[in-house]
Amino acid sequence: MKKIILLLAVLLAGCATSANYEKLLDSWTGSTESALVATWGPPSSVYELDGTRYLTFNKSGSGYIPGVAPTYQTKWVGNTPYTTQVGGSPGYSYATNCNTTFILQGQVIKSWRYEGNACRSY
């Protein structure tokens, strides 16, 4: 059952792309700050310079991919068994993040930028 869930998660993650994320961000161009905050929630940071506001939203996460146990093969040479390990891999942790900044002038979103390894959308 766990393998099926992992397979589905991998397949769905394959549908999420940075191109779709850019389309999502493009759809916010021309919208108001209040509409953005109502949908995305409060920004992680706000910076203002010369009448231009920068609203940054951070999202991060982590996960763990479990390892695969090795198999063992035993050969008999005479009366002596010789066992060898075949395959297997250790588990590993991973981290994800996405920082998205909207640039506003006069309470209206004019442009955006993003960086990170998890900036994807469906």
LUMVOPA-921329 format. One record per residue (C-alpha): residue number from 1; residue in three letters; x, y, z. Coordinates in Angstrom, 2 decimals, padded with zeros to 5 digits. Layout:
BEGIN
<node num="NUM" residuo="ALA" east="X" north="Y" up="Z"/>
...
***
This chain:
BEGIN
<node num="1" residuo="MET" east="000.00" north="000.00" up="000.00"/>
<node num="2" residuo="LYS" east="002.85" north="002.38" up="000.86"/>
<node num="3" residuo="LYS" east="004.41" north="001.73" up="-002.54"/>
<node num="4" residuo="ILE" east="001.16" north="002.67" up="-004.29"/>
<node num="5" residuo="ILE" east="000.89" north="005.93" up="-002.32"/>
<node num="6" residuo="LEU" east="004.53" north="006.78" up="-003.05"/>
<node num="7" residuo="LEU" east="004.02" north="006.02" up="-006.75"/>
<node num="8" residuo="LEU" east="000.94" north="008.27" up="-006.89"/>
<node num="9" residuo="ALA" east="002.81" north="011.08" up="-005.12"/>
<node num="10" residuo="VAL" east="005.68" north="010.82" up="-007.62"/>
<node num="11" residuo="LEU" east="003.29" north="010.81" up="-010.59"/>
<node num="12" residuo="LEU" east="001.38" north="013.84" up="-009.29"/>
<node num="13" residuo="ALA" east="004.59" north="015.69" up="-008.52"/>
<node num="14" residuo="GLY" east="005.59" north="015.10" up="-012.13"/>
<node num="15" residuo="CYS" east="002.57" north="017.17" up="-013.23"/>
<node num="16" residuo="ALA" east="003.66" north="020.20" up="-011.22"/>
<node num="17" residuo="THR" east="005.98" north="022.43" up="-013.27"/>
<node num="18" residuo="SER" east="007.73" north="025.76" up="-012.91"/>
<node num="19" residuo="ALA" east="006.04" north="026.85" up="-016.16"/>
<node num="20" residuo="ASN" east="002.64" north="026.35" up="-014.49"/>
<node num="21" residuo="TYR" east="003.92" north="028.25" up="-011.45"/>
<node num="22" residuo="GLU" east="004.89" north="031.16" up="-013.69"/>
<node num="23" residuo="LYS" east="001.41" north="031.12" up="-015.24"/>
<node num="24" residuo="LEU" east="-000.06" north="031.25" up="-011.74"/>
<node num="25" residuo="LEU" east="002.16" north="034.20" up="-010.82"/>
<node num="26" residuo="ASP" east="001.33" north="035.96" up="-014.11"/>
<node num="27" residuo="SER" east="-002.36" north="035.71" up="-013.21"/>
<node num="28" residuo="TRP" east="-001.67" north="037.93" up="-010.17"/>
<node num="29" residuo="THR" east="-000.19" north="040.78" up="-012.24"/>
<node num="30" residuo="GLY" east="-002.58" north="043.74" up="-011.99"/>
<node num="31" residuo="SER" east="-004.27" north="042.42" up="-008.83"/>
<node num="32" residuo="THR" east="-004.30" north="044.26" up="-005.53"/>
<node num="33" residuo="GLU" east="-002.20" north="043.60" up="-002.47"/>
<node num="34" residuo="SER" east="-005.30" north="042.93" up="-000.40"/>
<node num="35" residuo="ALA" east="-006.52" north="040.25" up="-002.86"/>
<node num="36" residuo="LEU" east="-003.08" north="038.59" up="-002.78"/>
<node num="37" residuo="VAL" east="-002.91" north="038.55" up="001.02"/>
<node num="38" residuo="ALA" east="-006.49" north="037.29" up="001.26"/>
<node num="39" residuo="THR" east="-005.51" north="034.28" up="-000.88"/>
<node num="40" residuo="TRP" east="-001.85" north="033.63" up="000.05"/>
<node num="41" residuo="GLY" east="-002.05" north="034.77" up="003.67"/>
<node num="42" residuo="PRO" east="000.35" north="037.21" up="005.29"/>
<node num="43" residuo="PRO" east="003.75" north="037.51" up="003.61"/>
<node num="44" residuo="SER" east="006.90" north="036.26" up="005.32"/>
<node num="45" residuo="SER" east="008.51" north="039.66" up="004.82"/>
<node num="46" residuo="VAL" east="007.65" north="043.10" up="003.47"/>
<node num="47" residuo="TYR" east="010.14" north="045.68" up="002.23"/>
<node num="48" residuo="GLU" east="009.43" north="049.14" up="000.89"/>
<node num="49" residuo="LEU" east="011.76" north="051.40" up="-001.09"/>
<node num="50" residuo="ASP" east="010.89" north="054.58" up="-002.97"/>
<node num="51" residuo="GLY" east="007.17" north="053.75" up="-003.13"/>
<node num="52" residuo="THR" east="007.70" north="050.18" up="-004.33"/>
<node num="53" residuo="ARG" east="006.65" north="047.35" up="-002.00"/>
<node num="54" residuo="TYR" east="008.16" north="043.89" up="-002.06"/>
<node num="55" residuo="LEU" east="006.06" north="041.11" up="-000.52"/>
<node num="56" residuo="THR" east="007.92" north="037.84" up="-000.08"/>
<node num="57" residuo="PHE" east="006.26" north="034.52" up="000.63"/>
<node num="58" residuo="ASN" east="008.41" north="031.60" up="001.78"/>
<node num="59" residuo="LYS" east="007.40" north="027.98" up="001.79"/>
<node num="60" residuo="SER" east="009.65" north="025.14" up="002.81"/>
<node num="61" residuo="GLY" east="009.40" north="021.52" up="003.66"/>
<node num="62" residuo="SER" east="011.36" north="018.35" up="004.04"/>
<node num="63" residuo="GLY" east="010.93" north="014.67" up="003.60"/>
<node num="64" residuo="TYR" east="012.60" north="011.34" up="003.88"/>
<node num="65" residuo="ILE" east="012.94" north="008.65" up="001.25"/>
<node num="66" residuo="PRO" east="013.41" north="005.30" up="002.96"/>
<node num="67" residuo="GLY" east="016.20" north="003.03" up="001.84"/>
<node num="68" residuo="VAL" east="015.83" north="-000.33" up="000.17"/>
<node num="69" residuo="ALA" east="017.01" north="-003.41" up="002.03"/>
<node num="70" residuo="PRO" east="019.60" north="-005.54" up="000.27"/>
<node num="71" residuo="THR" east="019.02" north="-009.12" up="-000.71"/>
<node num="72" residuo="TYR" east="021.47" north="-011.87" up="000.12"/>
<node num="73" residuo="GLN" east="022.69" north="-014.73" up="-001.98"/>
<node num="74" residuo="THR" east="024.37" north="-017.77" up="-000.52"/>
<node num="75" residuo="LYS" east="026.62" north="-020.13" up="-002.47"/>
<node num="76" residuo="TRP" east="027.86" north="-023.39" up="-001.13"/>
<node num="77" residuo="VAL" east="031.37" north="-024.47" up="-001.92"/>
<node num="78" residuo="GLY" east="031.74" north="-027.91" up="-000.52"/>
<node num="79" residuo="ASN" east="030.39" north="-027.74" up="003.03"/>
<node num="80" residuo="THR" east="031.09" north="-023.99" up="003.43"/>
<node num="81" residuo="PRO" east="028.41" north="-021.34" up="002.74"/>
<node num="82" residuo="TYR" east="029.46" north="-017.97" up="001.29"/>
<node num="83" residuo="THR" east="026.84" north="-015.22" up="001.59"/>
<node num="84" residuo="THR" east="027.08" north="-011.95" up="-000.34"/>
<node num="85" residuo="GLN" east="024.96" north="-008.82" up="-000.14"/>
<node num="86" residuo="VAL" east="023.32" north="-007.70" up="-003.38"/>
<node num="87" residuo="GLY" east="021.87" north="-004.24" up="-003.97"/>
<node num="88" residuo="GLY" east="020.18" north="-002.12" up="-001.37"/>
<node num="89" residuo="SER" east="020.45" north="001.60" up="-000.81"/>
<node num="90" residuo="PRO" east="020.44" north="003.90" up="002.20"/>
<node num="91" residuo="GLY" east="017.55" north="006.28" up="002.89"/>
<node num="92" residuo="TYR" east="018.03" north="010.03" up="002.61"/>
<node num="93" residuo="SER" east="016.45" north="013.29" up="003.71"/>
<node num="94" residuo="TYR" east="015.66" north="016.16" up="001.40"/>
<node num="95" residuo="ALA" east="014.63" north="019.79" up="001.80"/>
<node num="96" residuo="THR" east="012.36" north="021.91" up="-000.41"/>
<node num="97" residuo="ASN" east="011.90" north="025.65" up="-000.54"/>
<node num="98" residuo="CYS" east="010.36" north="028.38" up="-002.65"/>
<node num="99" residuo="ASN" east="010.67" north="032.12" up="-002.12"/>
<node num="100" residuo="THR" east="008.26" north="034.20" up="-004.19"/>
<node num="101" residuo="THR" east="008.41" north="038.00" up="-004.22"/>
<node num="102" residuo="PHE" east="005.67" north="040.20" up="-005.64"/>
<node num="103" residuo="ILE" east="006.64" north="043.75" up="-006.61"/>
<node num="104" residuo="LEU" east="003.87" north="046.30" up="-006.05"/>
<node num="105" residuo="GLN" east="003.44" north="049.93" up="-006.95"/>
<node num="106" residuo="GLY" east="000.46" north="051.76" up="-005.57"/>
<node num="107" residuo="GLN" east="-001.05" north="048.61" up="-004.02"/>
<node num="108" residuo="VAL" east="-001.05" north="046.87" up="-007.45"/>
<node num="109" residuo="ILE" east="001.13" north="043.91" up="-008.39"/>
<node num="110" residuo="LYS" east="003.40" north="044.89" up="-011.27"/>
<node num="111" residuo="SER" east="005.77" north="041.91" up="-011.42"/>
<node num="112" residuo="TRP" east="007.15" north="038.97" up="-009.49"/>
<node num="113" residuo="ARG" east="010.21" north="036.76" up="-009.11"/>
<node num="114" residuo="TYR" east="010.91" north="033.44" up="-007.45"/>
<node num="115" residuo="GLU" east="013.75" north="031.14" up="-006.48"/>
<node num="116" residuo="GLY" east="014.01" north="027.68" up="-004.99"/>
<node num="117" residuo="ASN" east="013.64" north="024.01" up="-005.81"/>
<node num="118" residuo="ALA" east="009.92" north="023.73" up="-005.00"/>
<node num="119" residuo="CYS" east="008.43" north="026.57" up="-007.04"/>
<node num="120" residuo="ARG" east="005.96" north="024.49" up="-009.01"/>
<node num="121" residuo="SER" east="002.25" north="024.42" up="-009.63"/>
<node num="122" residuo="TYR" east="-000.26" north="022.14" up="-011.35"/>
***
